[in-house]
Amino acid sequence: MTDDGSKLVTASDERELTVWDVATRAPLPQTTRAAGQIDGMWVAGAGTRLVVQAGPWVQSLALFPTGIAPSHTRLLATSPAAVQPGIDGRSAIVLLASSSSRPAVERLMIDAPGEQLLEGEPEELRAYWRERLNLTLDTDARVSPLLD
């Protein structure tokens, strides 16, 4: 729920994210899908952003008067043990398991350019991988070759 209590975001088992107008109890028309099965989501950026952690995926989504749209998506090497989104919704602190007895804590800039930055709808990214690389990427970010 946004800080002012005007909007509520829900997630379905099919990964569909819907923004609701609390006053009218009606869903806003623009919805989107999360990159994978949702483990956690947080409203940030004074109600203008939603941060979603779905397995190894971390997404920053924009909240609009008409609903929600993906902004940036990051694919981590492994699913984080915990995520704390930044106040602006464009960054997060992630707790990652490591091979040592000490977990790794990293600041993740979700919208910063880098080699792991994936922009666009997750379904479009999966289609791109299938076409260009003859690979498929499932919702848990496992890569496998396409078999003819």
N, C-alpha and C positions, 0 to 999 in steps of 0.2 A: 504494500500500500504506500502511496506517496505520503510525504510528511504532512501535507495539508488535508489528507483523507479524501481527496476528490477522485482518485483513481486506484483501482485494484488490478493486479496482474495475476492471471491464473495460467497454469500449465496442464495440458491434458496428457494422457498416457501416450498419445501419438506425437508428443513434443510440440503441440500447437500452443503458442503464447497468445493470449487474448487480454486486452486492456478493457476494463469495465469502468463506466461512469457510475460512481457510487450513488449520486443523487437520483439518477434515472433508473438505476439497476439494469442498464442496457450495455451490451458489448459494443465497443467501437469497431468500425468496419475493417480497419487494416490490421490483419494478424500476420504472424510469421511462425516458422518452425525453428526450434532450437537445434543445434548441431547434433545432439545426442540425447539420451535419456537424462533428464535434469536431476542433478544432485543438490543444487542450491541456486537461489536467485535473490537479488537484492536491488532495491531502488536506490539510486544515487544521483548526484548532480542536481540537487534541489528538485527532484522529480522529473528530470529530463532524460535520464538514462536508466537502463536495467542491465545489471551484470549477471550473466548466467554461467554456471559451471556445470558442464555435462560431460562426465568422464574426463578425458584429457583435453577437452575443448573449453576455452574461456572466451565468452563473447561479451561485447559491449553493444547494446541495442539502444536506439533512440526512441524516446516516447514522444509522440506528437498528439495534437488535438484529435486526429483521426485514428490513432492506434499506435502501432509499433513497427519498426523496421530495423534490420541488422545494420550495424555500422562497421564493426571490426570483429574478426575472429582469430584466435590464436590456438594452435595445436601444440600442447606440451608433450614431452617425451613420455610421461606417465601421468596418470590421474593424480591430482594433488590431494593430500590428506585434509587440507583446509584452505579456504580462500577468504580473504578479507578485502572487499573492494575499497578502492580509494574514494574519497569524498566526491570526486568529479565523475566517477564512473568510467574513466578512461584508463585506469591503472588498478592494480591489485597486489596485495601481499599474498604469496602462495607458500604453503608448507609442503615440501616434497620429501618423500621417503628417500633415503640414500643407502648406499652399501655399508656405510659406517653406522655406528650406534647413534650418531647425531643427525637429526633431520636437517635438511637444507631449507632456509627461508630466503625467498627471492622476491624482489620487487619486479612485477611484470607490467610493462607498458603495453596495454592491449592495443592501442592505436598507433604505436611507434613503428616506423618502417624497420624491417629486418628480414632475415632470411626465413623466419617462421610465420610471417604475417600472411594471413589468408583473408582476402576481402570478398564479400559477396554472400549470396545465399548458400548454405551448406549443400543443398541438392544440386545447385549449379556447379559447385566445386567438385562434387563427386562425378558429375557428368563430364566435366573437363578432364579429370584424371582418367576416366574410362576411355574417352576418345583419344586423347593425346598420348597416354602412356600404356594403354592396354592393361590398366590396373583398375581395381575397384577399391573403394575406401568405405568401410561400413561405419555405422554410427558410433562404434567404439574405437574408431580410428585405426582399425587393423587393415593393412594393405594386402591384397592378394591378386594374383594374375587372373585375367579373364581367360576362360577356356572356350575355344571355338567348338 
